[in-house]
Amino acid sequence: MWYEILPTAGIIASLLAVPVYAMWGINKLTLDNSYRRDMDERFSRVLYLRDTRLTNNPYIQNGLESIPDEEN
């Protein structure tokens, strides 16, 4: 009957979900941070580079207070 497909559907769904949940561990091992920043748009990439330049860590959120003042 129709319920005979449930074990197969469960196996396929769990195998498709493994990479999604494995990315947390992979990012923790490779980047020493469990999160990734979204780099789909150009503005996001520019912010990533800005944070890397200002704090040497793109995962530390910073604002105007982290930009050094100009000395005359």
PAGUKOL-503277 format. One record per residue: residue in three letters; x, y, z of N, C-alpha, C, O, CB in turn. Coordinates in Angstrom, 3 decimals. Glycine has a CB too. Example, Ala and Ser with C-alpha at 12.3 -4.5 7.8 and 13.67 -1.06 7.14 Angstrom:
<pts>
type: ALA | n_xx: 13.190 | n_yy: -5.690 | n_zz: 7.800 | ca_xx: 12.300 | ca_yy: -4.500 | ca_zz: 7.800 | c_xx: 13.200 | c_yy: -3.300 | c_zz: 7.800 | o_xx: 14.236 | o_yy: -3.319 | o_zz: 8.465 | cb_xx: 11.308 | cb_yy: -4.473 | cb_zz: 9.046
type: SER | n_xx: 12.850 | n_yy: -2.250 | n_zz: 7.080 | ca_xx: 13.670 | ca_yy: -1.060 | ca_zz: 7.140 | c_xx: 12.900 | c_yy: 0.030 | c_zz: 7.870 | o_xx: 13.409 | o_yy: 1.138 | o_zz: 8.039 | cb_xx: 14.084 | cb_yy: -0.598 | cb_zz: 5.725
</pts>
This chain:
<pts>
type: MET | n_xx: 0.827 | n_yy: -1.189 | n_zz: 0.000 | ca_xx: 0.000 | ca_yy: 0.000 | ca_zz: 0.000 | c_xx: 0.874 | c_yy: 1.256 | c_zz: 0.000 | o_xx: 2.085 | o_yy: 1.179 | o_zz: -0.208 | cb_xx: -0.942 | cb_yy: -0.004 | cb_zz: 1.211
type: TRP | n_xx: 0.253 | n_yy: 2.402 | n_zz: 0.233 | ca_xx: 0.947 | ca_yy: 3.667 | ca_zz: 0.156 | c_xx: 1.983 | c_yy: 3.819 | c_zz: 1.263 | o_xx: 2.980 | o_yy: 4.518 | o_zz: 1.083 | cb_xx: -0.041 | cb_yy: 4.796 | cb_zz: 0.216
type: TYR | n_xx: 1.760 | n_yy: 3.175 | n_zz: 2.403 | ca_xx: 2.663 | ca_yy: 3.340 | ca_zz: 3.546 | c_xx: 3.978 | c_yy: 2.584 | c_zz: 3.382 | o_xx: 4.884 | o_yy: 2.744 | o_zz: 4.199 | cb_xx: 1.977 | cb_yy: 2.879 | cb_zz: 4.809
type: GLU | n_xx: 4.096 | n_yy: 1.771 | n_zz: 2.349 | ca_xx: 5.340 | ca_yy: 1.041 | ca_zz: 2.122 | c_xx: 6.471 | c_yy: 1.959 | c_zz: 1.654 | o_xx: 7.641 | o_yy: 1.583 | o_zz: 1.714 | cb_xx: 5.114 | cb_yy: -0.060 | cb_zz: 1.099
type: ILE | n_xx: 6.130 | n_yy: 3.138 | n_zz: 1.199 | ca_xx: 7.149 | ca_yy: 4.071 | ca_zz: 0.740 | c_xx: 7.716 | c_yy: 4.907 | c_zz: 1.884 | o_xx: 8.732 | o_yy: 5.574 | o_zz: 1.693 | cb_xx: 6.576 | cb_yy: 4.980 | cb_zz: -0.328
type: LEU | n_xx: 7.106 | n_yy: 4.896 | n_zz: 3.052 | ca_xx: 7.544 | ca_yy: 5.733 | ca_zz: 4.166 | c_xx: 8.979 | c_yy: 5.445 | c_zz: 4.622 | o_xx: 9.717 | o_yy: 6.403 | o_zz: 4.854 | cb_xx: 6.608 | cb_yy: 5.548 | cb_zz: 5.325
type: PRO | n_xx: 9.426 | n_yy: 4.184 | n_zz: 4.767 | ca_xx: 10.834 | ca_yy: 3.988 | ca_zz: 5.160 | c_xx: 11.818 | c_yy: 4.530 | c_zz: 4.125 | o_xx: 12.823 | o_yy: 5.140 | o_zz: 4.489 | cb_xx: 11.108 | cb_yy: 2.507 | cb_zz: 5.386
type: THR | n_xx: 11.540 | n_yy: 4.317 | n_zz: 2.856 | ca_xx: 12.418 | ca_yy: 4.824 | ca_zz: 1.809 | c_xx: 12.424 | c_yy: 6.348 | c_zz: 1.791 | o_xx: 13.480 | o_yy: 6.962 | o_zz: 1.636 | cb_xx: 11.989 | cb_yy: 4.283 | cb_zz: 0.445
type: ALA | n_xx: 11.271 | n_yy: 6.955 | n_zz: 1.947 | ca_xx: 11.193 | ca_yy: 8.412 | ca_zz: 1.975 | c_xx: 11.936 | c_yy: 8.972 | c_zz: 3.189 | o_xx: 12.563 | o_yy: 10.028 | o_zz: 3.096 | cb_xx: 9.726 | cb_yy: 8.871 | cb_zz: 1.991
type: GLY | n_xx: 11.872 | n_yy: 8.283 | n_zz: 4.314 | ca_xx: 12.601 | ca_yy: 8.718 | ca_zz: 5.506 | c_xx: 14.105 | c_yy: 8.640 | c_zz: 5.311 | o_xx: 14.834 | o_yy: 9.535 | o_zz: 5.740 | cb_xx: 12.197 | cb_yy: 7.879 | cb_zz: 6.703
type: ILE | n_xx: 14.575 | n_yy: 7.581 | n_zz: 4.668 | ca_xx: 16.009 | ca_yy: 7.439 | ca_zz: 4.409 | c_xx: 16.490 | c_yy: 8.535 | c_zz: 3.467 | o_xx: 17.528 | o_yy: 9.150 | o_zz: 3.709 | cb_xx: 16.321 | cb_yy: 6.051 | cb_zz: 3.815
type: ILE | n_xx: 15.748 | n_yy: 8.781 | n_zz: 2.401 | ca_xx: 16.140 | ca_yy: 9.808 | ca_zz: 1.434 | c_xx: 16.122 | c_yy: 11.193 | c_zz: 2.078 | o_xx: 17.033 | o_yy: 11.988 | o_zz: 1.849 | cb_xx: 15.205 | cb_yy: 9.780 | cb_zz: 0.209
type: ALA | n_xx: 15.110 | n_yy: 11.489 | n_zz: 2.871 | ca_xx: 15.027 | ca_yy: 12.798 | ca_zz: 3.529 | c_xx: 16.167 | c_yy: 12.994 | c_zz: 4.515 | o_xx: 16.726 | o_yy: 14.088 | o_zz: 4.604 | cb_xx: 13.686 | cb_yy: 12.951 | cb_zz: 4.248
type: SER | n_xx: 16.519 | n_yy: 11.953 | n_zz: 5.256 | ca_xx: 17.618 | ca_yy: 12.095 | ca_zz: 6.211 | c_xx: 18.957 | c_yy: 12.242 | c_zz: 5.495 | o_xx: 19.820 | o_yy: 12.985 | o_zz: 5.963 | cb_xx: 17.659 | cb_yy: 10.892 | cb_zz: 7.157
type: LEU | n_xx: 19.151 | n_yy: 11.555 | n_zz: 4.373 | ca_xx: 20.400 | ca_yy: 11.701 | ca_zz: 3.623 | c_xx: 20.516 | c_yy: 13.084 | c_zz: 2.983 | o_xx: 21.620 | o_yy: 13.612 | o_zz: 2.853 | cb_xx: 20.496 | cb_yy: 10.621 | cb_zz: 2.546
type: LEU | n_xx: 19.405 | n_yy: 13.665 | n_zz: 2.589 | ca_xx: 19.441 | ca_yy: 15.018 | ca_zz: 2.040 | c_xx: 19.674 | c_yy: 16.065 | c_zz: 3.127 | o_xx: 20.174 | o_yy: 17.151 | o_zz: 2.833 | cb_xx: 18.143 | cb_yy: 15.317 | cb_zz: 1.301
type: ALA | n_xx: 19.324 | n_yy: 15.763 | n_zz: 4.365 | ca_xx: 19.495 | ca_yy: 16.718 | ca_zz: 5.460 | c_xx: 20.893 | c_yy: 16.674 | c_zz: 6.054 | o_xx: 21.284 | o_yy: 17.615 | o_zz: 6.744 | cb_xx: 18.480 | cb_yy: 16.451 | cb_zz: 6.543
type: VAL | n_xx: 21.659 | n_yy: 15.621 | n_zz: 5.813 | ca_xx: 22.988 | ca_yy: 15.486 | ca_zz: 6.409 | c_xx: 23.919 | c_yy: 16.647 | c_zz: 6.028 | o_xx: 24.541 | o_yy: 17.208 | o_zz: 6.930 | cb_xx: 23.613 | cb_yy: 14.163 | cb_zz: 5.981
type: PRO | n_xx: 24.057 | n_yy: 17.042 | n_zz: 4.762 | ca_xx: 24.975 | ca_yy: 18.143 | ca_zz: 4.451 | c_xx: 24.591 | c_yy: 19.470 | c_zz: 5.110 | o_xx: 25.461 | o_yy: 20.266 | o_zz: 5.463 | cb_xx: 25.041 | cb_yy: 18.334 | cb_zz: 2.961
type: VAL | n_xx: 23.305 | n_yy: 19.701 | n_zz: 5.270 | ca_xx: 22.860 | ca_yy: 20.957 | ca_zz: 5.878 | c_xx: 23.343 | c_yy: 21.045 | c_zz: 7.319 | o_xx: 23.838 | o_yy: 22.087 | o_zz: 7.750 | cb_xx: 21.323 | cb_yy: 21.079 | cb_zz: 5.820
type: TYR | n_xx: 23.200 | n_yy: 19.959 | n_zz: 8.061 | ca_xx: 23.611 | ca_yy: 19.970 | ca_zz: 9.465 | c_xx: 25.096 | c_yy: 19.707 | c_zz: 9.631 | o_xx: 25.664 | o_yy: 20.054 | o_zz: 10.667 | cb_xx: 22.824 | cb_yy: 18.944 | cb_zz: 10.245
type: ALA | n_xx: 25.740 | n_yy: 19.105 | n_zz: 8.647 | ca_xx: 27.179 | ca_yy: 18.858 | ca_zz: 8.727 | c_xx: 27.982 | c_yy: 20.132 | c_zz: 8.518 | o_xx: 29.133 | o_yy: 20.203 | o_zz: 8.947 | cb_xx: 27.592 | cb_yy: 17.815 | cb_zz: 7.703
type: MET | n_xx: 27.411 | n_yy: 21.135 | n_zz: 7.873 | ca_xx: 28.148 | ca_yy: 22.370 | ca_zz: 7.616 | c_xx: 28.540 | c_yy: 23.080 | c_zz: 8.910 | o_xx: 29.562 | o_yy: 23.765 | o_zz: 8.949 | cb_xx: 27.318 | cb_yy: 23.302 | cb_zz: 6.749
type: TRP | n_xx: 27.750 | n_yy: 22.927 | n_zz: 9.959 | ca_xx: 28.098 | ca_yy: 23.535 | ca_zz: 11.236 | c_xx: 29.438 | c_yy: 22.986 | c_zz: 11.714 | o_xx: 30.324 | o_yy: 23.752 | o_zz: 12.092 | cb_xx: 26.993 | cb_yy: 23.278 | cb_zz: 12.289
type: GLY | n_xx: 29.588 | n_yy: 21.671 | n_zz: 11.701 | ca_xx: 30.828 | ca_yy: 21.052 | ca_zz: 12.150 | c_xx: 31.997 | c_yy: 21.329 | c_zz: 11.223 | o_xx: 33.122 | o_yy: 21.523 | o_zz: 11.682 | cb_xx: 30.639 | cb_yy: 19.575 | cb_zz: 12.286
type: ILE | n_xx: 31.741 | n_yy: 21.349 | n_zz: 9.924 | ca_xx: 32.810 | ca_yy: 21.620 | ca_zz: 8.961 | c_xx: 33.321 | c_yy: 23.047 | c_zz: 9.128 | o_xx: 34.530 | o_yy: 23.277 | o_zz: 9.103 | cb_xx: 32.313 | cb_yy: 21.393 | cb_zz: 7.515
type: ASN | n_xx: 32.417 | n_yy: 24.004 | n_zz: 9.296 | ca_xx: 32.834 | ca_yy: 25.389 | ca_zz: 9.505 | c_xx: 33.577 | c_yy: 25.544 | c_zz: 10.827 | o_xx: 34.520 | o_yy: 26.332 | o_zz: 10.917 | cb_xx: 31.621 | cb_yy: 26.321 | cb_zz: 9.470
type: LYS | n_xx: 33.167 | n_yy: 24.808 | n_zz: 11.848 | ca_xx: 33.837 | ca_yy: 24.880 | ca_zz: 13.143 | c_xx: 35.260 | c_yy: 24.345 | c_zz: 13.032 | o_xx: 36.173 | o_yy: 24.894 | o_zz: 13.649 | cb_xx: 33.049 | cb_yy: 24.094 | cb_zz: 14.208
type: LEU | n_xx: 35.460 | n_yy: 23.285 | n_zz: 12.257 | ca_xx: 36.797 | ca_yy: 22.714 | ca_zz: 12.099 | c_xx: 37.699 | c_yy: 23.568 | c_zz: 11.217 | o_xx: 38.868 | o_yy: 23.774 | o_zz: 11.543 | cb_xx: 36.696 | cb_yy: 21.324 | cb_zz: 11.522
type: THR | n_xx: 37.170 | n_yy: 24.064 | n_zz: 10.106 | ca_xx: 38.024 | ca_yy: 24.766 | ca_zz: 9.147 | c_xx: 38.193 | c_yy: 26.240 | c_zz: 9.469 | o_xx: 39.292 | o_yy: 26.772 | o_zz: 9.312 | cb_xx: 37.463 | cb_yy: 24.623 | cb_zz: 7.764
type: LEU | n_xx: 37.145 | n_yy: 26.915 | n_zz: 9.913 | ca_xx: 37.200 | ca_yy: 28.353 | ca_zz: 10.150 | c_xx: 37.296 | c_yy: 28.732 | c_zz: 11.617 | o_xx: 37.464 | o_yy: 29.906 | o_zz: 11.948 | cb_xx: 36.003 | cb_yy: 28.998 | cb_zz: 9.558
type: ASP | n_xx: 37.191 | n_yy: 27.743 | n_zz: 12.499 | ca_xx: 37.138 | ca_yy: 27.964 | ca_zz: 13.940 | c_xx: 35.957 | c_yy: 28.848 | c_zz: 14.319 | o_xx: 36.003 | o_yy: 29.586 | o_zz: 15.303 | cb_xx: 38.440 | cb_yy: 28.592 | cb_zz: 14.427
type: ASN | n_xx: 34.906 | n_yy: 28.759 | n_zz: 13.525 | ca_xx: 33.682 | ca_yy: 29.506 | ca_zz: 13.769 | c_xx: 32.556 | c_yy: 28.693 | c_zz: 13.146 | o_xx: 32.687 | o_yy: 28.208 | o_zz: 12.023 | cb_xx: 33.751 | cb_yy: 30.974 | cb_zz: 13.176
type: SER | n_xx: 31.467 | n_yy: 28.546 | n_zz: 13.857 | ca_xx: 30.405 | ca_yy: 27.677 | ca_zz: 13.364 | c_xx: 29.438 | c_yy: 28.382 | c_zz: 12.422 | o_xx: 28.472 | o_yy: 27.769 | o_zz: 11.968 | cb_xx: 29.644 | cb_yy: 27.107 | cb_zz: 14.520
type: TYR | n_xx: 29.671 | n_yy: 29.634 | n_zz: 12.123 | ca_xx: 28.762 | ca_yy: 30.379 | ca_zz: 11.263 | c_xx: 29.466 | c_yy: 30.821 | c_zz: 9.985 | o_xx: 30.686 | o_yy: 30.981 | o_zz: 9.959 | cb_xx: 28.199 | cb_yy: 31.594 | cb_zz: 12.004
type: ARG | n_xx: 28.698 | n_yy: 31.012 | n_zz: 8.946 | ca_xx: 29.215 | ca_yy: 31.549 | ca_zz: 7.688 | c_xx: 28.484 | c_yy: 32.835 | c_zz: 7.389 | o_xx: 27.312 | o_yy: 32.987 | o_zz: 7.736 | cb_xx: 29.056 | cb_yy: 30.531 | cb_zz: 6.519
type: ARG | n_xx: 29.166 | n_yy: 33.758 | n_zz: 6.748 | ca_xx: 28.503 | ca_yy: 34.982 | ca_zz: 6.307 | c_xx: 28.007 | c_yy: 34.787 | c_zz: 4.898 | o_xx: 28.652 | o_yy: 34.127 | o_zz: 4.084 | cb_xx: 29.449 | cb_yy: 36.199 | cb_zz: 6.390
type: ASP | n_xx: 26.871 | n_yy: 35.359 | n_zz: 4.616 | ca_xx: 26.262 | ca_yy: 35.250 | ca_zz: 3.302 | c_xx: 27.031 | c_yy: 36.120 | c_zz: 2.316 | o_xx: 27.206 | o_yy: 37.317 | o_zz: 2.545 | cb_xx: 24.773 | cb_yy: 35.656 | cb_zz: 3.349
type: MET | n_xx: 27.486 | n_yy: 35.524 | n_zz: 1.227 | ca_xx: 28.285 | ca_yy: 36.253 | ca_zz: 0.240 | c_xx: 27.618 | c_yy: 36.251 | c_zz: -1.131 | o_xx: 28.303 | o_yy: 36.289 | o_zz: -2.153 | cb_xx: 29.682 | cb_yy: 35.645 | cb_zz: 0.137
type: ASP | n_xx: 26.310 | n_yy: 36.208 | n_zz: -1.161 | ca_xx: 25.607 | ca_yy: 36.138 | ca_zz: -2.439 | c_xx: 25.610 | c_yy: 37.466 | c_zz: -3.180 | o_xx: 25.689 | o_yy: 37.491 | o_zz: -4.408 | cb_xx: 24.187 | cb_yy: 35.685 | cb_zz: -2.220
type: GLU | n_xx: 25.526 | n_yy: 38.544 | n_zz: -2.461 | ca_xx: 25.453 | ca_yy: 39.854 | ca_zz: -3.101 | c_xx: 26.782 | c_yy: 40.594 | c_zz: -2.950 | o_xx: 27.564 | o_yy: 40.313 | o_zz: -2.041 | cb_xx: 24.302 | cb_yy: 40.687 | cb_zz: -2.499
type: ARG | n_xx: 27.018 | n_yy: 41.523 | n_zz: -3.835 | ca_xx: 28.272 | ca_yy: 42.273 | ca_zz: -3.834 | c_xx: 28.434 | c_yy: 43.097 | c_zz: -2.559 | o_xx: 29.540 | o_yy: 43.203 | o_zz: -2.029 | cb_xx: 28.340 | cb_yy: 43.184 | cb_zz: -5.054
type: PHE | n_xx: 27.350 | n_yy: 43.679 | n_zz: -2.064 | ca_xx: 27.421 | ca_yy: 44.489 | ca_zz: -0.852 | c_xx: 27.846 | c_yy: 43.653 | c_zz: 0.349 | o_xx: 28.588 | o_yy: 44.137 | o_zz: 1.204 | cb_xx: 26.073 | cb_yy: 45.151 | cb_zz: -0.578
type: SER | n_xx: 27.391 | n_yy: 42.415 | n_zz: 0.426 | ca_xx: 27.796 | ca_yy: 41.529 | ca_zz: 1.518 | c_xx: 29.283 | c_yy: 41.213 | c_zz: 1.449 | o_xx: 29.952 | o_yy: 41.149 | o_zz: 2.480 | cb_xx: 26.985 | cb_yy: 40.233 | cb_zz: 1.483
type: ARG | n_xx: 29.800 | n_yy: 41.017 | n_zz: 0.252 | ca_xx: 31.236 | ca_yy: 40.756 | ca_zz: 0.091 | c_xx: 32.059 | c_yy: 41.971 | c_zz: 0.479 | o_xx: 33.132 | o_yy: 41.833 | o_zz: 1.066 | cb_xx: 31.551 | cb_yy: 40.354 | cb_zz: -1.352
type: VAL | n_xx: 31.563 | n_yy: 43.166 | n_zz: 0.156 | ca_xx: 32.267 | ca_yy: 44.395 | ca_zz: 0.528 | c_xx: 32.298 | c_yy: 44.540 | c_zz: 2.050 | o_xx: 33.324 | o_yy: 44.933 | o_zz: 2.604 | cb_xx: 31.592 | cb_yy: 45.631 | cb_zz: -0.120
type: LEU | n_xx: 31.196 | n_yy: 44.232 | n_zz: 2.733 | ca_xx: 31.178 | ca_yy: 44.301 | ca_zz: 4.194 | c_xx: 32.110 | c_yy: 43.267 | c_zz: 4.813 | o_xx: 32.748 | o_yy: 43.541 | o_zz: 5.830 | cb_xx: 29.760 | cb_yy: 44.098 | cb_zz: 4.716
type: TYR | n_xx: 32.195 | n_yy: 42.097 | n_zz: 4.218 | ca_xx: 33.106 | ca_yy: 41.058 | ca_zz: 4.696 | c_xx: 34.552 | c_yy: 41.549 | c_zz: 4.614 | o_xx: 35.321 | o_yy: 41.401 | o_zz: 5.564 | cb_xx: 32.930 | cb_yy: 39.757 | cb_zz: 3.876
type: LEU | n_xx: 34.909 | n_yy: 42.128 | n_zz: 3.485 | ca_xx: 36.267 | ca_yy: 42.640 | ca_zz: 3.322 | c_xx: 36.540 | c_yy: 43.813 | c_zz: 4.261 | o_xx: 37.648 | o_yy: 43.940 | o_zz: 4.783 | cb_xx: 36.499 | cb_yy: 43.065 | cb_zz: 1.875
type: ARG | n_xx: 35.543 | n_yy: 44.671 | n_zz: 4.479 | ca_xx: 35.707 | ca_yy: 45.796 | ca_zz: 5.388 | c_xx: 35.967 | c_yy: 45.314 | c_zz: 6.809 | o_xx: 36.870 | o_yy: 45.814 | o_zz: 7.480 | cb_xx: 34.471 | cb_yy: 46.694 | cb_zz: 5.353
type: ASP | n_xx: 35.177 | n_yy: 44.338 | n_zz: 7.275 | ca_xx: 35.359 | ca_yy: 43.820 | ca_zz: 8.628 | c_xx: 36.695 | c_yy: 43.104 | c_zz: 8.771 | o_xx: 37.326 | o_yy: 43.173 | o_zz: 9.827 | cb_xx: 34.218 | cb_yy: 42.874 | cb_zz: 8.992
type: THR | n_xx: 37.129 | n_yy: 42.422 | n_zz: 7.729 | ca_xx: 38.433 | ca_yy: 41.770 | ca_zz: 7.770 | c_xx: 39.547 | c_yy: 42.806 | c_zz: 7.853 | o_xx: 40.519 | o_yy: 42.610 | o_zz: 8.582 | cb_xx: 38.628 | cb_yy: 40.875 | cb_zz: 6.537
type: ARG | n_xx: 39.418 | n_yy: 43.888 | n_zz: 7.125 | ca_xx: 40.440 | ca_yy: 44.928 | ca_zz: 7.127 | c_xx: 40.492 | c_yy: 45.661 | c_zz: 8.466 | o_xx: 41.578 | o_yy: 46.000 | o_zz: 8.938 | cb_xx: 40.183 | cb_yy: 45.920 | cb_zz: 6.000
type: LEU | n_xx: 39.342 | n_yy: 45.910 | n_zz: 9.082 | ca_xx: 39.311 | ca_yy: 46.696 | ca_zz: 10.307 | c_xx: 39.669 | c_yy: 45.901 | c_zz: 11.554 | o_xx: 40.363 | o_yy: 46.416 | o_zz: 12.430 | cb_xx: 37.960 | cb_yy: 47.295 | cb_zz: 10.478
type: THR | n_xx: 39.212 | n_yy: 44.664 | n_zz: 11.651 | ca_xx: 39.399 | ca_yy: 43.904 | ca_zz: 12.892 | c_xx: 40.170 | c_yy: 42.607 | c_zz: 12.702 | o_xx: 40.398 | o_yy: 41.883 | o_zz: 13.671 | cb_xx: 38.066 | cb_yy: 43.595 | cb_zz: 13.500
type: ASN | n_xx: 40.575 | n_yy: 42.298 | n_zz: 11.477 | ca_xx: 41.251 | ca_yy: 41.034 | ca_zz: 11.163 | c_xx: 40.399 | c_yy: 39.809 | c_zz: 11.467 | o_xx: 40.915 | o_yy: 38.692 | o_zz: 11.506 | cb_xx: 42.544 | cb_yy: 40.943 | cb_zz: 11.929
type: ASN | n_xx: 39.114 | n_yy: 40.003 | n_zz: 11.681 | ca_xx: 38.190 | ca_yy: 38.900 | ca_zz: 11.894 | c_xx: 36.846 | c_yy: 39.305 | c_zz: 11.305 | o_xx: 36.199 | o_yy: 40.211 | o_zz: 11.832 | cb_xx: 38.063 | cb_yy: 38.537 | cb_zz: 13.416
type: PRO | n_xx: 36.409 | n_yy: 38.664 | n_zz: 10.231 | ca_xx: 35.160 | ca_yy: 39.096 | ca_zz: 9.594 | c_xx: 33.912 | c_yy: 38.764 | c_zz: 10.394 | o_xx: 32.822 | o_yy: 39.210 | o_zz: 10.037 | cb_xx: 35.048 | cb_yy: 38.474 | cb_zz: 8.244
type: TYR | n_xx: 34.043 | n_yy: 37.989 | n_zz: 11.473 | ca_xx: 32.872 | ca_yy: 37.589 | ca_zz: 12.236 | c_xx: 32.630 | c_yy: 38.485 | c_zz: 13.440 | o_xx: 31.639 | o_yy: 38.304 | o_zz: 14.148 | cb_xx: 33.017 | cb_yy: 36.164 | cb_zz: 12.687
type: ILE | n_xx: 33.516 | n_yy: 39.450 | n_zz: 13.689 | ca_xx: 33.287 | ca_yy: 40.431 | ca_zz: 14.741 | c_xx: 32.539 | c_yy: 41.600 | c_zz: 14.126 | o_xx: 33.048 | o_yy: 42.274 | o_zz: 13.230 | cb_xx: 34.632 | cb_yy: 40.897 | cb_zz: 15.400
type: GLN | n_xx: 31.335 | n_yy: 41.834 | n_zz: 14.608 | ca_xx: 30.576 | ca_yy: 42.949 | ca_zz: 14.066 | c_xx: 31.112 | c_yy: 44.243 | c_zz: 14.654 | o_xx: 31.364 | o_yy: 44.342 | o_zz: 15.855 | cb_xx: 29.064 | cb_yy: 42.791 | cb_zz: 14.360
type: ASN | n_xx: 31.277 | n_yy: 45.214 | n_zz: 13.804 | ca_xx: 31.806 | ca_yy: 46.484 | ca_zz: 14.253 | c_xx: 31.048 | c_yy: 47.602 | c_zz: 13.576 | o_xx: 30.362 | o_yy: 47.404 | o_zz: 12.573 | cb_xx: 33.310 | cb_yy: 46.592 | cb_zz: 13.968
type: GLY | n_xx: 31.186 | n_yy: 48.757 | n_zz: 14.138 | ca_xx: 30.492 | ca_yy: 49.912 | ca_zz: 13.590 | c_xx: 31.453 | c_yy: 51.051 | c_zz: 13.380 | o_xx: 32.640 | o_yy: 50.835 | o_zz: 13.139 | cb_xx: 29.356 | cb_yy: 50.345 | cb_zz: 14.500
type: LEU | n_xx: 30.948 | n_yy: 52.261 | n_zz: 13.467 | ca_xx: 31.770 | ca_yy: 53.439 | ca_zz: 13.230 | c_xx: 32.845 | c_yy: 53.620 | c_zz: 14.291 | o_xx: 33.878 | o_yy: 54.233 | o_zz: 14.023 | cb_xx: 30.901 | cb_yy: 54.666 | cb_zz: 13.173
type: GLU | n_xx: 32.617 | n_yy: 53.096 | n_zz: 15.493 | ca_xx: 33.610 | ca_yy: 53.269 | ca_zz: 16.551 | c_xx: 34.896 | c_yy: 52.488 | c_zz: 16.271 | o_xx: 35.926 | o_yy: 52.781 | o_zz: 16.879 | cb_xx: 33.026 | cb_yy: 52.834 | cb_zz: 17.885
type: SER | n_xx: 34.867 | n_yy: 51.512 | n_zz: 15.374 | ca_xx: 36.069 | ca_yy: 50.737 | ca_zz: 15.089 | c_xx: 36.912 | c_yy: 51.349 | c_zz: 13.975 | o_xx: 38.036 | o_yy: 50.902 | o_zz: 13.744 | cb_xx: 35.691 | cb_yy: 49.325 | cb_zz: 14.721
type: ILE | n_xx: 36.399 | n_yy: 52.354 | n_zz: 13.283 | ca_xx: 37.157 | ca_yy: 53.032 | ca_zz: 12.237 | c_xx: 38.027 | c_yy: 54.088 | c_zz: 12.907 | o_xx: 37.506 | o_yy: 54.957 | o_zz: 13.606 | cb_xx: 36.209 | cb_yy: 53.674 | cb_zz: 11.157
type: PRO | n_xx: 39.339 | n_yy: 54.030 | n_zz: 12.708 | ca_xx: 40.213 | ca_yy: 55.001 | ca_zz: 13.385 | c_xx: 40.011 | c_yy: 56.416 | c_zz: 12.838 | o_xx: 39.738 | o_yy: 56.614 | o_zz: 11.654 | cb_xx: 41.687 | cb_yy: 54.589 | cb_zz: 13.230
type: ASP | n_xx: 40.155 | n_yy: 57.393 | n_zz: 13.743 | ca_xx: 40.042 | ca_yy: 58.791 | ca_zz: 13.342 | c_xx: 41.296 | c_yy: 59.222 | c_zz: 12.593 | o_xx: 42.382 | o_yy: 58.683 | o_zz: 12.806 | cb_xx: 39.809 | cb_yy: 59.696 | cb_zz: 14.569
type: GLU | n_xx: 41.127 | n_yy: 60.197 | n_zz: 11.719 | ca_xx: 42.272 | ca_yy: 60.724 | ca_zz: 10.992 | c_xx: 43.046 | c_yy: 61.660 | c_zz: 11.899 | o_xx: 42.471 | o_yy: 62.462 | o_zz: 12.635 | cb_xx: 41.829 | cb_yy: 61.450 | cb_zz: 9.702
type: GLU | n_xx: 44.369 | n_yy: 61.538 | n_zz: 11.830 | ca_xx: 45.215 | ca_yy: 62.435 | ca_zz: 12.603 | c_xx: 45.775 | c_yy: 63.506 | c_zz: 11.672 | o_xx: 46.302 | o_yy: 63.184 | o_zz: 10.607 | cb_xx: 46.361 | cb_yy: 61.655 | cb_zz: 13.310
type: ASN | n_xx: 45.668 | n_yy: 64.752 | n_zz: 12.055 | ca_xx: 46.146 | ca_yy: 65.862 | ca_zz: 11.222 | c_xx: 47.542 | c_yy: 66.269 | c_zz: 11.612 | o_xx: 48.106 | o_yy: 67.188 | o_zz: 11.018 | cb_xx: 45.213 | cb_yy: 67.059 | cb_zz: 11.326
</pts>
